[in-house]
Amino acid sequence: MRWSCTCSGVVERADRLGYKSDMPDDLPWIIRASDRAKIPEESQQHPLNPNSEIHGWSLSDLVGLQRVGLYFIRVPPGKESFILHNHYVQEEFMFVLSGKGMARIGDAEHEIGPGDFIGFRTPSVLHHLRNHGSEDLVYLTGGEKGQFEIADFPTVGKRLVRAGNEVKLYPLDAGEPLVPPASGEIR
């Protein structure tokens, strides 16, 4: 998961908390729960999954972190986090705070609940969360915020390639080998 962050967006959020600043260097070190309550939740739906619905805050953006993303997320009952996917470049993790859900990891499904930690090193296995409970599934999720990422969405046959602010989708089967298998020579 990566929510977009711009310096102006970070400064705008800091202004809502009463911090008047032109530069992210002047952002607060601590965001208290009472501060966060003053900021409306952001909402997002994965464009390839109509059952995806998440709400929350980018905690890392609120304090101006640039290389690590940390997000406070809640998924309503009956909804899913994003879409089944895997990462090739950036690691990702989740720590469940409340509620119950189902984590698909590879071909297996695992019940998850408060205190459970899930980590995906790269290249990662396919994974996905869904809330099958009667209350919000609330968790912290995060990972690297590098300039490059490649992720596959096998249920829709797409590959995401992100370089800086440019994000593109390609058909999974659109690639061709750089080195033909028989000759071993680069053309």
Phi and psi in degrees as a GROMACS rama.xvg file:
@    title "Ramachandran Plot"
@    xaxis  label "Phi"
@    yaxis  label "Psi"
@TYPE xy
-144.311  113.486  ARG-2
-90.542  142.036  TRP-3
-70.0499  144.729  SER-4
-134.62  128.506  CYS-5
-124.65  154.869  THR-6
-56.9506  -41.0868  CYS-7
-64.9283  -37.2953  SER-8
-64.356  -40.7717  GLY-9
-64.7678  -44.9364  VAL-10
-64.1996  -39.6869  VAL-11
-60.6058  -43.8839  GLU-12
-64.4617  -39.0983  ARG-13
-65.4157  -37.5713  ALA-14
-60.8079  -38.6445  ASP-15
-61.6407  -27.7455  ARG-16
-86.5756  -1.78061  LEU-17
96.9041  4.68113  GLY-18
-93.3408  114.938  TYR-19
-96.3513  117.537  LYS-20
-153.929  148.547  SER-21
-98.3781  -15.9247  ASP-22
-128.14  141.142  MET-23
-59.309  -21.0076  PRO-24
-61.8415  -21.1475  ASP-25
-93.9655  9.854  ASP-26
-69.6206  159.184  LEU-27
-68.9598  155.095  PRO-28
-85.8304  -27.0277  TRP-29
-122.454  131.968  ILE-30
-112.155  110.06  ILE-31
-83.1715  158.222  ARG-32
-56.2534  -38.4116  ALA-33
-65.8723  -32.7152  SER-34
-68.4476  -46.0347  ASP-35
-62.6752  -32.5691  ARG-36
-63.7481  -21.0169  ALA-37
-81.325  -12.3711  LYS-38
-104.426  124.233  ILE-39
-60.0358  144.267  PRO-40
-61.6774  146.562  GLU-41
-91.1075  149.494  GLU-42
-126.47  149.09  SER-43
-151.45  146.598  GLN-44
-129.076  133.875  GLN-45
-65.7388  129.744  HIS-46
-64.7142  -15.5273  PRO-47
-103.231  3.82731  LEU-48
-137.563  103.907  ASN-49
-65.7736  -15.6945  PRO-50
-94.0198  3.91517  ASN-51
-79.266  132.854  SER-52
-158.349  115.844  GLU-53
-129.316  153.463  ILE-54
-137.294  148.86  HIS-55
158.678  -157.867  GLY-56
-134.787  146.88  TRP-57
-88.1564  96.9257  SER-58
-63.1609  -37.4281  LEU-59
-65.7683  -37.2743  SER-60
-66.4341  -36.588  ASP-61
-62.255  -26.4981  LEU-62
-108.987  5.64204  VAL-63
82.5714  18.3704  GLY-64
-65.0486  138.931  LEU-65
-112.513  -23.7815  GLN-66
-106.932  -13.0552  ARG-67
-127.696  135.803  VAL-68
-107.725  134.675  GLY-69
-137.269  126.842  LEU-70
-128.625  136.123  TYR-71
-96.3408  112.964  PHE-72
-123.624  143.339  ILE-73
-130.431  137.375  ARG-74
-114.981  120.135  VAL-75
-64.3272  159.302  PRO-76
-55.5546  138.002  PRO-77
81.2184  -0.297886  GLY-78
-107.887  169.865  LYS-79
-120.822  157.097  GLU-80
-69.9725  -65.1278  SER-81
-136.026  -113.507  PHE-82
-142.83  153.6  ILE-83
-54.0235  126.534  LEU-84
-156.797  168.922  HIS-85
-141.886  159.265  ASN-86
-114.519  144.717  HIS-87
-103.828  -21.3924  TYR-88
-118.401  -46.1918  VAL-89
-106.684  133.293  GLN-90
-76.7977  154.98  GLU-91
-142.106  150.413  GLU-92
-144.515  162.055  PHE-93
-142.361  141.405  MET-94
-131.729  116.654  PHE-95
-79.2056  127.965  VAL-96
-96.5466  -42.5535  LEU-97
-158.009  162.674  SER-98
84.6267  179.11  GLY-99
-130.777  153.017  LYS-100
-155.328  -178.544  GLY-101
-121.805  124.809  MET-102
-104.538  120.737  ALA-103
-90.2198  124.01  ARG-104
-130.488  110.927  ILE-105
66.4872  -128.9  GLY-106
-96.4293  -0.316423  ASP-107
-105.556  150.665  ALA-108
-110.397  139.824  GLU-109
-130.742  128.222  HIS-110
-67.7512  134.265  GLU-111
-127.492  153.403  ILE-112
-157.196  -172.848  GLY-113
-51.6316  131.767  PRO-114
91.2245  -10.4695  GLY-115
-77.3896  138.693  ASP-116
-120.083  135.046  PHE-117
-126.841  132.237  ILE-118
-130.34  138.62  GLY-119
-122.637  103.58  PHE-120
-79.1251  163.686  ARG-121
-103.915  151.404  THR-122
-65.9281  138.318  PRO-123
-89.8497  161.041  SER-124
-78.1895  157.078  VAL-125
-59.099  140.371  LEU-126
-153.24  160.733  HIS-127
-171.787  146.574  HIS-128
-118.877  143.389  LEU-129
-140.368  147.168  ARG-130
-97.8551  108.069  ASN-131
-104.125  8.42312  HIS-132
-90.2787  -170.742  GLY-133
-104.659  -0.287853  SER-134
-131.068  166.207  GLU-135
-57.595  141.021  ASP-136
-91.8468  116.126  LEU-137
-116.157  130.345  VAL-138
-153.132  160.823  TYR-139
-96.2328  136.538  LEU-140
-135.789  151.997  THR-141
-171.226  -176.039  GLY-142
164.999  -160.968  GLY-143
-76.041  152.399  GLU-144
-120.797  51.6097  LYS-145
-72.0197  171.365  GLY-146
-80.4917  -12.4135  GLN-147
-129.993  142.582  PHE-148
-155.724  147.088  GLU-149
-130.481  129.961  ILE-150
-141.343  142.866  ALA-151
-104.602  143.391  ASP-152
-121.166  81.2671  PHE-153
-65.5453  -26.6103  PRO-154
-68.4504  -20.4504  THR-155
-118.191  6.1476  VAL-156
65.6138  36.1417  GLY-157
-123.913  154.021  LYS-158
-123.925  129.347  ARG-159
-93.6628  134.391  LEU-160
-126.928  121.426  VAL-161
-118.969  127.631  ARG-162
-130.082  107.331  ALA-163
64.5833  -128.138  GLY-164
-90.8632  -0.943212  ASN-165
-92.0454  122.628  GLU-166
-124.038  127.025  VAL-167
-133.974  150.168  LYS-168
-108.568  141.22  LEU-169
-131.675  151.574  TYR-170
-62.2073  139.284  PRO-171
-57.6302  -33.9505  LEU-172
-93.2773  13.4567  ASP-173
-81.4504  -16.5639  ALA-174
-74.2766  158.092  GLY-175
-133.223  148.371  GLU-176
-63.9001  140.538  PRO-177
-73.1201  -38.7416  LEU-178
-111.601  116.021  VAL-179
-58.8989  136.329  PRO-180
-58.5043  -34.215  PRO-181
-78.2742  -41.9727  ALA-182
-90.7182  -31.7166  SER-183
75.3601  3.11508  GLY-184
-100.131  143.535  GLU-185
-82.427  132.947  ILE-186
